[in-house]
Amino acid sequence: PPNIDIEEGYITITHNGRTDTLPYPKQASSFYHLSKVHDSHNIAFTCKAWGIRATDLNQGVVYGVKTDETAMHEELYNRFDYDAIFGTALN
């Protein structure tokens, strides 16, 4: 990983007297994670080409749907939607 802070995947750089904010390339550590990098690039390209907006969500490991604190109040229960083909669909 880089030895600098990268805020939300973008970096502001100055080169040859000009400054710009550019997407900082993600650095994958496996073919699976590399596929997620490709997804991000495809989403960014599509948004730019078609003038649309999208949210690129990166999922983390799900260890459960409750904590001791959230279990005390029904309003704080979390949903866990799972699909046998795609895995976690919505959490």
HTML snippet that shows the backbone in 3Dmol.js (N, CA, C, O; Angstrom):
<script src="https://3Dmol.org/build/3Dmol-min.js"></script>
<div id="view" style="width:600px;height:400px;position:relative"></div>
<script>
const pdb = `
ATOM      1  N   PRO A   1       0.827  -1.201   0.000  1.00  0.00           N
ATOM      2  CA  PRO A   1       0.000   0.000   0.000  1.00  0.00           C
ATOM      3  C   PRO A   1       0.867   1.258   0.000  1.00  0.00           C
ATOM      4  O   PRO A   1       2.023   1.225   0.422  1.00  0.00           O
ATOM      5  N   PRO A   2       0.310   2.348  -0.468  1.00  0.00           N
ATOM      6  CA  PRO A   2       1.078   3.597  -0.488  1.00  0.00           C
ATOM      7  C   PRO A   2       1.361   4.096   0.926  1.00  0.00           C
ATOM      8  O   PRO A   2       0.605   3.820   1.858  1.00  0.00           O
ATOM      9  N   ASN A   3       2.441   4.823   1.069  1.00  0.00           N
ATOM     10  CA  ASN A   3       2.829   5.371   2.369  1.00  0.00           C
ATOM     11  C   ASN A   3       2.369   6.826   2.494  1.00  0.00           C
ATOM     12  O   ASN A   3       3.067   7.657   3.076  1.00  0.00           O
ATOM     13  N   ILE A   4       1.183   7.126   1.941  1.00  0.00           N
ATOM     14  CA  ILE A   4       0.593   8.466   2.013  1.00  0.00           C
ATOM     15  C   ILE A   4      -0.905   8.318   2.243  1.00  0.00           C
ATOM     16  O   ILE A   4      -1.475   7.266   1.953  1.00  0.00           O
ATOM     17  N   ASP A   5      -1.544   9.360   2.760  1.00  0.00           N
ATOM     18  CA  ASP A   5      -2.993   9.353   2.931  1.00  0.00           C
ATOM     19  C   ASP A   5      -3.659   9.537   1.575  1.00  0.00           C
ATOM     20  O   ASP A   5      -3.280  10.425   0.812  1.00  0.00           O
ATOM     21  N   ILE A   6      -4.646   8.706   1.272  1.00  0.00           N
ATOM     22  CA  ILE A   6      -5.434   8.830   0.049  1.00  0.00           C
ATOM     23  C   ILE A   6      -6.889   8.995   0.485  1.00  0.00           C
ATOM     24  O   ILE A   6      -7.485   8.066   1.031  1.00  0.00           O
ATOM     25  N   GLU A   7      -7.449  10.150   0.249  1.00  0.00           N
ATOM     26  CA  GLU A   7      -8.823  10.424   0.653  1.00  0.00           C
ATOM     27  C   GLU A   7      -9.795   9.986  -0.434  1.00  0.00           C
ATOM     28  O   GLU A   7      -9.782  10.529  -1.538  1.00  0.00           O
ATOM     29  N   GLU A   8     -10.627   9.016  -0.128  1.00  0.00           N
ATOM     30  CA  GLU A   8     -11.678   8.551  -1.024  1.00  0.00           C
ATOM     31  C   GLU A   8     -11.180   8.200  -2.417  1.00  0.00           C
ATOM     32  O   GLU A   8     -11.917   8.348  -3.392  1.00  0.00           O
ATOM     33  N   GLY A   9      -9.940   7.739  -2.525  1.00  0.00           N
ATOM     34  CA  GLY A   9      -9.442   7.269  -3.809  1.00  0.00           C
ATOM     35  C   GLY A   9      -8.965   8.342  -4.766  1.00  0.00           C
ATOM     36  O   GLY A   9      -8.673   8.044  -5.924  1.00  0.00           O
ATOM     37  N   TYR A  10      -8.878   9.581  -4.313  1.00  0.00           N
ATOM     38  CA  TYR A  10      -8.402  10.669  -5.175  1.00  0.00           C
ATOM     39  C   TYR A  10      -7.189  11.318  -4.529  1.00  0.00           C
ATOM     40  O   TYR A  10      -7.038  11.297  -3.307  1.00  0.00           O
ATOM     41  N   ILE A  11      -6.340  11.884  -5.344  1.00  0.00           N
ATOM     42  CA  ILE A  11      -5.147  12.545  -4.833  1.00  0.00           C
ATOM     43  C   ILE A  11      -4.938  13.837  -5.614  1.00  0.00           C
ATOM     44  O   ILE A  11      -5.070  13.857  -6.838  1.00  0.00           O
ATOM     45  N   THR A  12      -4.615  14.903  -4.912  1.00  0.00           N
ATOM     46  CA  THR A  12      -4.304  16.177  -5.558  1.00  0.00           C
ATOM     47  C   THR A  12      -2.795  16.246  -5.733  1.00  0.00           C
ATOM     48  O   THR A  12      -2.035  16.129  -4.772  1.00  0.00           O
ATOM     49  N   ILE A  13      -2.378  16.437  -6.976  1.00  0.00           N
ATOM     50  CA  ILE A  13      -0.946  16.487  -7.264  1.00  0.00           C
ATOM     51  C   ILE A  13      -0.603  17.748  -8.038  1.00  0.00           C
ATOM     52  O   ILE A  13      -1.440  18.311  -8.743  1.00  0.00           O
ATOM     53  N   THR A  14       0.631  18.176  -7.895  1.00  0.00           N
ATOM     54  CA  THR A  14       1.177  19.272  -8.687  1.00  0.00           C
ATOM     55  C   THR A  14       2.365  18.717  -9.451  1.00  0.00           C
ATOM     56  O   THR A  14       3.270  18.117  -8.870  1.00  0.00           O
ATOM     57  N   HIS A  15       2.352  18.925 -10.767  1.00  0.00           N
ATOM     58  CA  HIS A  15       3.427  18.427 -11.623  1.00  0.00           C
ATOM     59  C   HIS A  15       3.682  19.456 -12.717  1.00  0.00           C
ATOM     60  O   HIS A  15       2.752  19.896 -13.392  1.00  0.00           O
ATOM     61  N   ASN A  16       4.920  19.831 -12.887  1.00  0.00           N
ATOM     62  CA  ASN A  16       5.303  20.833 -13.897  1.00  0.00           C
ATOM     63  C   ASN A  16       4.482  22.114 -13.765  1.00  0.00           C
ATOM     64  O   ASN A  16       4.097  22.718 -14.766  1.00  0.00           O
ATOM     65  N   GLY A  17       4.217  22.525 -12.516  1.00  0.00           N
ATOM     66  CA  GLY A  17       3.534  23.785 -12.272  1.00  0.00           C
ATOM     67  C   GLY A  17       2.024  23.740 -12.394  1.00  0.00           C
ATOM     68  O   GLY A  17       1.371  24.768 -12.218  1.00  0.00           O
ATOM     69  N   ARG A  18       1.447  22.586 -12.690  1.00  0.00           N
ATOM     70  CA  ARG A  18      -0.012  22.468 -12.797  1.00  0.00           C
ATOM     71  C   ARG A  18      -0.523  21.520 -11.722  1.00  0.00           C
ATOM     72  O   ARG A  18       0.137  20.543 -11.367  1.00  0.00           O
ATOM     73  N   THR A  19      -1.720  21.829 -11.207  1.00  0.00           N
ATOM     74  CA  THR A  19      -2.315  21.037 -10.133  1.00  0.00           C
ATOM     75  C   THR A  19      -3.648  20.472 -10.591  1.00  0.00           C
ATOM     76  O   THR A  19      -4.423  21.144 -11.271  1.00  0.00           O
ATOM     77  N   ASP A  20      -3.903  19.231 -10.211  1.00  0.00           N
ATOM     78  CA  ASP A  20      -5.182  18.597 -10.533  1.00  0.00           C
ATOM     79  C   ASP A  20      -5.467  17.523  -9.486  1.00  0.00           C
ATOM     80  O   ASP A  20      -4.558  17.035  -8.814  1.00  0.00           O
ATOM     81  N   THR A  21      -6.740  17.165  -9.361  1.00  0.00           N
ATOM     82  CA  THR A  21      -7.145  16.062  -8.501  1.00  0.00           C
ATOM     83  C   THR A  21      -7.503  14.894  -9.402  1.00  0.00           C
ATOM     84  O   THR A  21      -8.365  15.003 -10.275  1.00  0.00           O
ATOM     85  N   LEU A  22      -6.832  13.784  -9.180  1.00  0.00           N
ATOM     86  CA  LEU A  22      -6.978  12.619 -10.047  1.00  0.00           C
ATOM     87  C   LEU A  22      -7.354  11.388  -9.233  1.00  0.00           C
ATOM     88  O   LEU A  22      -7.047  11.306  -8.044  1.00  0.00           O
ATOM     89  N   PRO A  23      -8.021  10.429  -9.878  1.00  0.00           N
ATOM     90  CA  PRO A  23      -8.289   9.183  -9.156  1.00  0.00           C
ATOM     91  C   PRO A  23      -6.978   8.466  -8.866  1.00  0.00           C
ATOM     92  O   PRO A  23      -6.118   8.348  -9.739  1.00  0.00           O
ATOM     93  N   TYR A  24      -6.835   7.994  -7.652  1.00  0.00           N
ATOM     94  CA  TYR A  24      -5.626   7.259  -7.283  1.00  0.00           C
ATOM     95  C   TYR A  24      -5.903   5.781  -7.506  1.00  0.00           C
ATOM     96  O   TYR A  24      -6.888   5.258  -6.983  1.00  0.00           O
ATOM     97  N   PRO A  25      -5.070   5.104  -8.260  1.00  0.00           N
ATOM     98  CA  PRO A  25      -5.382   3.700  -8.577  1.00  0.00           C
ATOM     99  C   PRO A  25      -5.394   2.807  -7.343  1.00  0.00           C
ATOM    100  O   PRO A  25      -4.500   2.853  -6.498  1.00  0.00           O
ATOM    101  N   LYS A  26      -6.440   1.998  -7.276  1.00  0.00           N
ATOM    102  CA  LYS A  26      -6.495   0.994  -6.216  1.00  0.00           C
ATOM    103  C   LYS A  26      -5.412  -0.040  -6.489  1.00  0.00           C
ATOM    104  O   LYS A  26      -5.065  -0.296  -7.642  1.00  0.00           O
ATOM    105  N   GLN A  27      -4.887  -0.626  -5.439  1.00  0.00           N
ATOM    106  CA  GLN A  27      -3.821  -1.612  -5.578  1.00  0.00           C
ATOM    107  C   GLN A  27      -4.317  -2.948  -5.028  1.00  0.00           C
ATOM    108  O   GLN A  27      -4.304  -3.187  -3.821  1.00  0.00           O
ATOM    109  N   ALA A  28      -4.750  -3.806  -5.938  1.00  0.00           N
ATOM    110  CA  ALA A  28      -5.327  -5.095  -5.555  1.00  0.00           C
ATOM    111  C   ALA A  28      -4.260  -6.073  -5.081  1.00  0.00           C
ATOM    112  O   ALA A  28      -3.099  -6.006  -5.486  1.00  0.00           O
ATOM    113  N   SER A  29      -4.689  -6.985  -4.208  1.00  0.00           N
ATOM    114  CA  SER A  29      -3.765  -7.998  -3.695  1.00  0.00           C
ATOM    115  C   SER A  29      -4.156  -9.409  -4.128  1.00  0.00           C
ATOM    116  O   SER A  29      -3.555 -10.387  -3.686  1.00  0.00           O
ATOM    117  N   SER A  30      -5.174  -9.510  -5.000  1.00  0.00           N
ATOM    118  CA  SER A  30      -5.594 -10.816  -5.512  1.00  0.00           C
ATOM    119  C   SER A  30      -6.382 -10.589  -6.797  1.00  0.00           C
ATOM    120  O   SER A  30      -6.777  -9.462  -7.096  1.00  0.00           O
ATOM    121  N   PHE A  31      -6.611 -11.664  -7.560  1.00  0.00           N
ATOM    122  CA  PHE A  31      -7.419 -11.535  -8.770  1.00  0.00           C
ATOM    123  C   PHE A  31      -8.845 -11.118  -8.420  1.00  0.00           C
ATOM    124  O   PHE A  31      -9.465 -10.356  -9.162  1.00  0.00           O
ATOM    125  N   TYR A  32      -9.369 -11.606  -7.302  1.00  0.00           N
ATOM    126  CA  TYR A  32     -10.702 -11.198  -6.871  1.00  0.00           C
ATOM    127  C   TYR A  32     -10.749  -9.686  -6.649  1.00  0.00           C
ATOM    128  O   TYR A  32     -11.634  -9.006  -7.169  1.00  0.00           O
ATOM    129  N   HIS A  33      -9.795  -9.165  -5.878  1.00  0.00           N
ATOM    130  CA  HIS A  33      -9.788  -7.733  -5.602  1.00  0.00           C
ATOM    131  C   HIS A  33      -9.477  -6.932  -6.862  1.00  0.00           C
ATOM    132  O   HIS A  33      -9.951  -5.806  -7.008  1.00  0.00           O
ATOM    133  N   LEU A  34      -8.694  -7.492  -7.763  1.00  0.00           N
ATOM    134  CA  LEU A  34      -8.440  -6.829  -9.038  1.00  0.00           C
ATOM    135  C   LEU A  34      -9.738  -6.692  -9.832  1.00  0.00           C
ATOM    136  O   LEU A  34      -9.936  -5.691 -10.520  1.00  0.00           O
ATOM    137  N   SER A  35     -10.626  -7.690  -9.743  1.00  0.00           N
ATOM    138  CA  SER A  35     -11.919  -7.586 -10.430  1.00  0.00           C
ATOM    139  C   SER A  35     -12.739  -6.440  -9.850  1.00  0.00           C
ATOM    140  O   SER A  35     -13.493  -5.796 -10.579  1.00  0.00           O
ATOM    141  N   LYS A  36     -12.605  -6.171  -8.548  1.00  0.00           N
ATOM    142  CA  LYS A  36     -13.303  -5.041  -7.928  1.00  0.00           C
ATOM    143  C   LYS A  36     -12.735  -3.719  -8.434  1.00  0.00           C
ATOM    144  O   LYS A  36     -13.477  -2.752  -8.610  1.00  0.00           O
ATOM    145  N   VAL A  37     -11.421  -3.670  -8.669  1.00  0.00           N
ATOM    146  CA  VAL A  37     -10.795  -2.476  -9.249  1.00  0.00           C
ATOM    147  C   VAL A  37     -11.363  -2.228 -10.641  1.00  0.00           C
ATOM    148  O   VAL A  37     -11.699  -1.096 -10.988  1.00  0.00           O
ATOM    149  N   HIS A  38     -11.469  -3.294 -11.439  1.00  0.00           N
ATOM    150  CA  HIS A  38     -12.044  -3.151 -12.784  1.00  0.00           C
ATOM    151  C   HIS A  38     -13.483  -2.641 -12.697  1.00  0.00           C
ATOM    152  O   HIS A  38     -13.887  -1.784 -13.483  1.00  0.00           O
ATOM    153  N   ASP A  39     -14.257  -3.166 -11.743  1.00  0.00           N
ATOM    154  CA  ASP A  39     -15.629  -2.687 -11.551  1.00  0.00           C
ATOM    155  C   ASP A  39     -15.643  -1.186 -11.289  1.00  0.00           C
ATOM    156  O   ASP A  39     -16.448  -0.459 -11.870  1.00  0.00           O
ATOM    157  N   SER A  40     -14.759  -0.724 -10.419  1.00  0.00           N
ATOM    158  CA  SER A  40     -14.700   0.706 -10.093  1.00  0.00           C
ATOM    159  C   SER A  40     -14.364   1.539 -11.324  1.00  0.00           C
ATOM    160  O   SER A  40     -14.964   2.589 -11.554  1.00  0.00           O
ATOM    161  N   HIS A  41     -13.409   1.071 -12.109  1.00  0.00           N
ATOM    162  CA  HIS A  41     -13.036   1.801 -13.326  1.00  0.00           C
ATOM    163  C   HIS A  41     -14.176   1.807 -14.333  1.00  0.00           C
ATOM    164  O   HIS A  41     -14.425   2.828 -14.974  1.00  0.00           O
ATOM    165  N   ASN A  42     -14.875   0.677 -14.485  1.00  0.00           N
ATOM    166  CA  ASN A  42     -16.011   0.622 -15.408  1.00  0.00           C
ATOM    167  C   ASN A  42     -17.122   1.568 -14.971  1.00  0.00           C
ATOM    168  O   ASN A  42     -17.736   2.234 -15.805  1.00  0.00           O
ATOM    169  N   ILE A  43     -17.383   1.630 -13.676  1.00  0.00           N
ATOM    170  CA  ILE A  43     -18.410   2.539 -13.162  1.00  0.00           C
ATOM    171  C   ILE A  43     -18.008   3.989 -13.419  1.00  0.00           C
ATOM    172  O   ILE A  43     -18.826   4.781 -13.887  1.00  0.00           O
ATOM    173  N   ALA A  44     -16.762   4.345 -13.118  1.00  0.00           N
ATOM    174  CA  ALA A  44     -16.295   5.725 -13.324  1.00  0.00           C
ATOM    175  C   ALA A  44     -16.355   6.104 -14.796  1.00  0.00           C
ATOM    176  O   ALA A  44     -16.789   7.204 -15.137  1.00  0.00           O
ATOM    177  N   PHE A  45     -15.926   5.205 -15.668  1.00  0.00           N
ATOM    178  CA  PHE A  45     -15.956   5.481 -17.104  1.00  0.00           C
ATOM    179  C   PHE A  45     -17.389   5.674 -17.593  1.00  0.00           C
ATOM    180  O   PHE A  45     -17.668   6.605 -18.348  1.00  0.00           O
ATOM    181  N   THR A  46     -18.291   4.801 -17.168  1.00  0.00           N
ATOM    182  CA  THR A  46     -19.686   4.885 -17.589  1.00  0.00           C
ATOM    183  C   THR A  46     -20.322   6.191 -17.133  1.00  0.00           C
ATOM    184  O   THR A  46     -21.040   6.834 -17.900  1.00  0.00           O
ATOM    185  N   CYS A  47     -20.063   6.587 -15.893  1.00  0.00           N
ATOM    186  CA  CYS A  47     -20.615   7.845 -15.382  1.00  0.00           C
ATOM    187  C   CYS A  47     -20.116   9.029 -16.199  1.00  0.00           C
ATOM    188  O   CYS A  47     -20.888   9.926 -16.538  1.00  0.00           O
ATOM    189  N   LYS A  48     -18.831   9.028 -16.511  1.00  0.00           N
ATOM    190  CA  LYS A  48     -18.257  10.127 -17.287  1.00  0.00           C
ATOM    191  C   LYS A  48     -18.802  10.134 -18.716  1.00  0.00           C
ATOM    192  O   LYS A  48     -19.144  11.192 -19.243  1.00  0.00           O
ATOM    193  N   ALA A  49     -18.884   8.963 -19.342  1.00  0.00           N
ATOM    194  CA  ALA A  49     -19.328   8.863 -20.737  1.00  0.00           C
ATOM    195  C   ALA A  49     -20.800   9.216 -20.904  1.00  0.00           C
ATOM    196  O   ALA A  49     -21.172   9.862 -21.883  1.00  0.00           O
ATOM    197  N   TRP A  50     -21.636   8.802 -19.966  1.00  0.00           N
ATOM    198  CA  TRP A  50     -23.072   8.999 -20.102  1.00  0.00           C
ATOM    199  C   TRP A  50     -23.616  10.113 -19.218  1.00  0.00           C
ATOM    200  O   TRP A  50     -24.819  10.373 -19.220  1.00  0.00           O
ATOM    201  N   GLY A  51     -22.747  10.771 -18.464  1.00  0.00           N
ATOM    202  CA  GLY A  51     -23.192  11.881 -17.628  1.00  0.00           C
ATOM    203  C   GLY A  51     -24.137  11.460 -16.520  1.00  0.00           C
ATOM    204  O   GLY A  51     -25.080  12.182 -16.194  1.00  0.00           O
ATOM    205  N   ILE A  52     -23.890  10.303 -15.946  1.00  0.00           N
ATOM    206  CA  ILE A  52     -24.739   9.826 -14.855  1.00  0.00           C
ATOM    207  C   ILE A  52     -23.912   9.713 -13.574  1.00  0.00           C
ATOM    208  O   ILE A  52     -22.691   9.867 -13.591  1.00  0.00           O
ATOM    209  N   ARG A  53     -24.597   9.445 -12.473  1.00  0.00           N
ATOM    210  CA  ARG A  53     -23.918   9.259 -11.190  1.00  0.00           C
ATOM    211  C   ARG A  53     -24.189   7.854 -10.685  1.00  0.00           C
ATOM    212  O   ARG A  53     -25.240   7.276 -10.962  1.00  0.00           O
ATOM    213  N   ALA A  54     -23.249   7.316  -9.953  1.00  0.00           N
ATOM    214  CA  ALA A  54     -23.412   5.984  -9.360  1.00  0.00           C
ATOM    215  C   ALA A  54     -22.648   5.936  -8.047  1.00  0.00           C
ATOM    216  O   ALA A  54     -21.737   6.728  -7.806  1.00  0.00           O
ATOM    217  N   THR A  55     -23.029   5.013  -7.225  1.00  0.00           N
ATOM    218  CA  THR A  55     -22.322   4.766  -5.979  1.00  0.00           C
ATOM    219  C   THR A  55     -21.626   3.422  -6.089  1.00  0.00           C
ATOM    220  O   THR A  55     -22.258   2.412  -6.397  1.00  0.00           O
ATOM    221  N   ASP A  56     -20.350   3.411  -5.841  1.00  0.00           N
ATOM    222  CA  ASP A  56     -19.543   2.190  -5.897  1.00  0.00           C
ATOM    223  C   ASP A  56     -19.366   1.683  -4.473  1.00  0.00           C
ATOM    224  O   ASP A  56     -18.612   2.260  -3.690  1.00  0.00           O
ATOM    225  N   LEU A  57     -20.059   0.610  -4.144  1.00  0.00           N
ATOM    226  CA  LEU A  57     -19.996   0.064  -2.792  1.00  0.00           C
ATOM    227  C   LEU A  57     -19.003  -1.083  -2.734  1.00  0.00           C
ATOM    228  O   LEU A  57     -19.023  -1.974  -3.583  1.00  0.00           O
ATOM    229  N   ASN A  58     -18.150  -1.060  -1.748  1.00  0.00           N
ATOM    230  CA  ASN A  58     -17.228  -2.163  -1.508  1.00  0.00           C
ATOM    231  C   ASN A  58     -17.638  -2.836  -0.213  1.00  0.00           C
ATOM    232  O   ASN A  58     -17.728  -2.198   0.836  1.00  0.00           O
ATOM    233  N   GLN A  59     -17.880  -4.108  -0.297  1.00  0.00           N
ATOM    234  CA  GLN A  59     -18.414  -4.862   0.825  1.00  0.00           C
ATOM    235  C   GLN A  59     -17.306  -5.425   1.696  1.00  0.00           C
ATOM    236  O   GLN A  59     -16.253  -5.839   1.211  1.00  0.00           O
ATOM    237  N   GLY A  60     -17.565  -5.427   2.961  1.00  0.00           N
ATOM    238  CA  GLY A  60     -16.651  -6.057   3.900  1.00  0.00           C
ATOM    239  C   GLY A  60     -17.237  -7.364   4.417  1.00  0.00           C
ATOM    240  O   GLY A  60     -18.365  -7.726   4.082  1.00  0.00           O
ATOM    241  N   VAL A  61     -16.486  -8.044   5.209  1.00  0.00           N
ATOM    242  CA  VAL A  61     -16.932  -9.305   5.790  1.00  0.00           C
ATOM    243  C   VAL A  61     -18.066  -9.034   6.774  1.00  0.00           C
ATOM    244  O   VAL A  61     -17.986  -8.103   7.575  1.00  0.00           O
ATOM    245  N   VAL A  62     -19.108  -9.836   6.716  1.00  0.00           N
ATOM    246  CA  VAL A  62     -20.241  -9.707   7.623  1.00  0.00           C
ATOM    247  C   VAL A  62     -20.111 -10.786   8.689  1.00  0.00           C
ATOM    248  O   VAL A  62     -20.119 -11.977   8.377  1.00  0.00           O
ATOM    249  N   TYR A  63     -19.993 -10.375   9.936  1.00  0.00           N
ATOM    250  CA  TYR A  63     -19.825 -11.315  11.042  1.00  0.00           C
ATOM    251  C   TYR A  63     -21.120 -11.581  11.787  1.00  0.00           C
ATOM    252  O   TYR A  63     -21.160 -12.441  12.667  1.00  0.00           O
ATOM    253  N   GLY A  64     -22.160 -10.871  11.455  1.00  0.00           N
ATOM    254  CA  GLY A  64     -23.432 -11.058  12.136  1.00  0.00           C
ATOM    255  C   GLY A  64     -24.328  -9.866  11.882  1.00  0.00           C
ATOM    256  O   GLY A  64     -23.932  -8.906  11.221  1.00  0.00           O
ATOM    257  N   VAL A  65     -25.531  -9.934  12.410  1.00  0.00           N
ATOM    258  CA  VAL A  65     -26.489  -8.862  12.154  1.00  0.00           C
ATOM    259  C   VAL A  65     -26.877  -8.102  13.414  1.00  0.00           C
ATOM    260  O   VAL A  65     -27.764  -7.250  13.377  1.00  0.00           O
ATOM    261  N   LYS A  66     -26.215  -8.406  14.534  1.00  0.00           N
ATOM    262  CA  LYS A  66     -26.556  -7.675  15.750  1.00  0.00           C
ATOM    263  C   LYS A  66     -25.344  -7.585  16.667  1.00  0.00           C
ATOM    264  O   LYS A  66     -24.392  -8.359  16.570  1.00  0.00           O
ATOM    265  N   THR A  67     -25.422  -6.618  17.546  1.00  0.00           N
ATOM    266  CA  THR A  67     -24.456  -6.479  18.634  1.00  0.00           C
ATOM    267  C   THR A  67     -25.262  -6.493  19.929  1.00  0.00           C
ATOM    268  O   THR A  67     -26.492  -6.467  19.897  1.00  0.00           O
ATOM    269  N   ASP A  68     -24.590  -6.531  21.038  1.00  0.00           N
ATOM    270  CA  ASP A  68     -25.306  -6.483  22.319  1.00  0.00           C
ATOM    271  C   ASP A  68     -26.162  -5.225  22.409  1.00  0.00           C
ATOM    272  O   ASP A  68     -27.279  -5.258  22.926  1.00  0.00           O
ATOM    273  N   GLU A  69     -25.627  -4.118  21.901  1.00  0.00           N
ATOM    274  CA  GLU A  69     -26.347  -2.846  21.975  1.00  0.00           C
ATOM    275  C   GLU A  69     -27.558  -2.826  21.050  1.00  0.00           C
ATOM    276  O   GLU A  69     -28.635  -2.393  21.463  1.00  0.00           O
ATOM    277  N   THR A  70     -27.407  -3.285  19.802  1.00  0.00           N
ATOM    278  CA  THR A  70     -28.541  -3.231  18.870  1.00  0.00           C
ATOM    279  C   THR A  70     -29.609  -4.253  19.223  1.00  0.00           C
ATOM    280  O   THR A  70     -30.773  -4.066  18.868  1.00  0.00           O
ATOM    281  N   ALA A  71     -29.245  -5.323  19.909  1.00  0.00           N
ATOM    282  CA  ALA A  71     -30.228  -6.336  20.298  1.00  0.00           C
ATOM    283  C   ALA A  71     -31.191  -5.823  21.364  1.00  0.00           C
ATOM    284  O   ALA A  71     -32.241  -6.426  21.586  1.00  0.00           O
ATOM    285  N   MET A  72     -30.852  -4.721  22.024  1.00  0.00           N
ATOM    286  CA  MET A  72     -31.709  -4.174  23.076  1.00  0.00           C
ATOM    287  C   MET A  72     -32.911  -3.422  22.518  1.00  0.00           C
ATOM    288  O   MET A  72     -33.878  -3.189  23.244  1.00  0.00           O
ATOM    289  N   HIS A  73     -32.872  -3.035  21.233  1.00  0.00           N
ATOM    290  CA  HIS A  73     -33.945  -2.234  20.655  1.00  0.00           C
ATOM    291  C   HIS A  73     -34.309  -2.775  19.280  1.00  0.00           C
ATOM    292  O   HIS A  73     -33.463  -2.836  18.387  1.00  0.00           O
ATOM    293  N   GLU A  74     -35.561  -3.165  19.110  1.00  0.00           N
ATOM    294  CA  GLU A  74     -36.015  -3.747  17.846  1.00  0.00           C
ATOM    295  C   GLU A  74     -35.795  -2.805  16.663  1.00  0.00           C
ATOM    296  O   GLU A  74     -35.555  -3.259  15.544  1.00  0.00           O
ATOM    297  N   GLU A  75     -35.876  -1.493  16.907  1.00  0.00           N
ATOM    298  CA  GLU A  75     -35.685  -0.522  15.824  1.00  0.00           C
ATOM    299  C   GLU A  75     -34.269  -0.569  15.253  1.00  0.00           C
ATOM    300  O   GLU A  75     -34.036  -0.100  14.139  1.00  0.00           O
ATOM    301  N   LEU A  76     -33.340  -1.119  15.991  1.00  0.00           N
ATOM    302  CA  LEU A  76     -31.942  -1.160  15.557  1.00  0.00           C
ATOM    303  C   LEU A  76     -31.564  -2.478  14.885  1.00  0.00           C
ATOM    304  O   LEU A  76     -30.408  -2.667  14.506  1.00  0.00           O
ATOM    305  N   TYR A  77     -32.528  -3.393  14.734  1.00  0.00           N
ATOM    306  CA  TYR A  77     -32.215  -4.661  14.071  1.00  0.00           C
ATOM    307  C   TYR A  77     -31.749  -4.387  12.648  1.00  0.00           C
ATOM    308  O   TYR A  77     -32.220  -3.454  11.998  1.00  0.00           O
ATOM    309  N   ASN A  78     -30.839  -5.192  12.181  1.00  0.00           N
ATOM    310  CA  ASN A  78     -30.259  -5.025  10.856  1.00  0.00           C
ATOM    311  C   ASN A  78     -30.799  -6.093   9.912  1.00  0.00           C
ATOM    312  O   ASN A  78     -31.070  -7.220  10.327  1.00  0.00           O
ATOM    313  N   ARG A  79     -30.951  -5.733   8.644  1.00  0.00           N
ATOM    314  CA  ARG A  79     -31.353  -6.705   7.623  1.00  0.00           C
ATOM    315  C   ARG A  79     -30.121  -7.414   7.087  1.00  0.00           C
ATOM    316  O   ARG A  79     -29.022  -6.860   7.060  1.00  0.00           O
ATOM    317  N   PHE A  80     -30.330  -8.638   6.667  1.00  0.00           N
ATOM    318  CA  PHE A  80     -29.256  -9.380   6.020  1.00  0.00           C
ATOM    319  C   PHE A  80     -29.887 -10.169   4.882  1.00  0.00           C
ATOM    320  O   PHE A  80     -30.485 -11.222   5.108  1.00  0.00           O
ATOM    321  N   ASP A  81     -29.756  -9.663   3.665  1.00  0.00           N
ATOM    322  CA  ASP A  81     -30.336 -10.308   2.494  1.00  0.00           C
ATOM    323  C   ASP A  81     -29.252 -11.099   1.785  1.00  0.00           C
ATOM    324  O   ASP A  81     -28.223 -10.548   1.396  1.00  0.00           O
ATOM    325  N   TYR A  82     -29.486 -12.381   1.622  1.00  0.00           N
ATOM    326  CA  TYR A  82     -28.474 -13.267   1.066  1.00  0.00           C
ATOM    327  C   TYR A  82     -29.035 -14.000  -0.145  1.00  0.00           C
ATOM    328  O   TYR A  82     -30.186 -14.435  -0.147  1.00  0.00           O
ATOM    329  N   ASP A  83     -28.211 -14.126  -1.164  1.00  0.00           N
ATOM    330  CA  ASP A  83     -28.582 -14.855  -2.369  1.00  0.00           C
ATOM    331  C   ASP A  83     -27.580 -15.990  -2.560  1.00  0.00           C
ATOM    332  O   ASP A  83     -26.376 -15.780  -2.406  1.00  0.00           O
ATOM    333  N   ALA A  84     -28.058 -17.184  -2.892  1.00  0.00           N
ATOM    334  CA  ALA A  84     -27.180 -18.351  -3.024  1.00  0.00           C
ATOM    335  C   ALA A  84     -26.160 -18.195  -4.144  1.00  0.00           C
ATOM    336  O   ALA A  84     -25.089 -18.801  -4.090  1.00  0.00           O
ATOM    337  N   ILE A  85     -26.473 -17.396  -5.152  1.00  0.00           N
ATOM    338  CA  ILE A  85     -25.556 -17.203  -6.280  1.00  0.00           C
ATOM    339  C   ILE A  85     -24.619 -16.026  -6.034  1.00  0.00           C
ATOM    340  O   ILE A  85     -23.408 -16.146  -6.217  1.00  0.00           O
ATOM    341  N   PHE A  86     -25.174 -14.893  -5.620  1.00  0.00           N
ATOM    342  CA  PHE A  86     -24.393 -13.663  -5.507  1.00  0.00           C
ATOM    343  C   PHE A  86     -23.859 -13.400  -4.103  1.00  0.00           C
ATOM    344  O   PHE A  86     -23.080 -12.466  -3.913  1.00  0.00           O
ATOM    345  N   GLY A  87     -24.252 -14.188  -3.129  1.00  0.00           N
ATOM    346  CA  GLY A  87     -23.799 -13.950  -1.764  1.00  0.00           C
ATOM    347  C   GLY A  87     -24.623 -12.859  -1.115  1.00  0.00           C
ATOM    348  O   GLY A  87     -25.836 -12.797  -1.315  1.00  0.00           O
ATOM    349  N   THR A  88     -23.987 -12.000  -0.345  1.00  0.00           N
ATOM    350  CA  THR A  88     -24.694 -10.923   0.328  1.00  0.00           C
ATOM    351  C   THR A  88     -25.232  -9.956  -0.707  1.00  0.00           C
ATOM    352  O   THR A  88     -24.461  -9.351  -1.453  1.00  0.00           O
ATOM    353  N   ALA A  89     -26.532  -9.805  -0.761  1.00  0.00           N
ATOM    354  CA  ALA A  89     -27.146  -8.901  -1.727  1.00  0.00           C
ATOM    355  C   ALA A  89     -27.318  -7.506  -1.142  1.00  0.00           C
ATOM    356  O   ALA A  89     -27.146  -6.512  -1.847  1.00  0.00           O
ATOM    357  N   LEU A  90     -27.655  -7.424   0.133  1.00  0.00           N
ATOM    358  CA  LEU A  90     -27.873  -6.138   0.783  1.00  0.00           C
ATOM    359  C   LEU A  90     -27.677  -6.339   2.270  1.00  0.00           C
ATOM    360  O   LEU A  90     -28.195  -7.293   2.851  1.00  0.00           O
ATOM    361  N   ASN A  91     -26.934  -5.446   2.880  1.00  0.00           N
ATOM    362  CA  ASN A  91     -26.725  -5.543   4.321  1.00  0.00           C
ATOM    363  C   ASN A  91     -26.748  -4.144   4.893  1.00  0.00           C
ATOM    364  O   ASN A  91     -26.592  -3.968   6.101  1.00  0.00           O
TER     365      ASN A  91
END
`;
const viewer = $3Dmol.createViewer("view");
viewer.addModel(pdb, "pdb");
viewer.setStyle({}, {cartoon: {color: "spectrum"}});
viewer.zoomTo();
viewer.render();
</script>
